[in-house]
């Protein structure tokens, strides 16, 4: 009984793994575009640009969305735009 278990374990360990993956690279831009199309984000970005272009002149909403998905958010430009807005409103 022990011999059968040992043989089965050895067979399981040494059976080659078959992988059907393809060596294909997908660009980050194509992923973002496909997400925008499937979620209908393009109309949201256009509406957000329409309402925020007067207030936040330094921030592009489409670029902000793309950077948020990829994880590369530029906090300095967002914070500087907000502080400029607060300064303008306080005057």
Secondary structure as GFF3:
##gff-version 3
##sequence-region A 1 91
A	DSSP	alpha_helix	2	14	.	.	.	ID=ss1
A	DSSP	alpha_helix	28	39	.	.	.	ID=ss2
A	DSSP	alpha_helix	41	52	.	.	.	ID=ss3
A	DSSP	alpha_helix	61	70	.	.	.	ID=ss4
A	DSSP	alpha_helix	75	90	.	.	.	ID=ss5
###
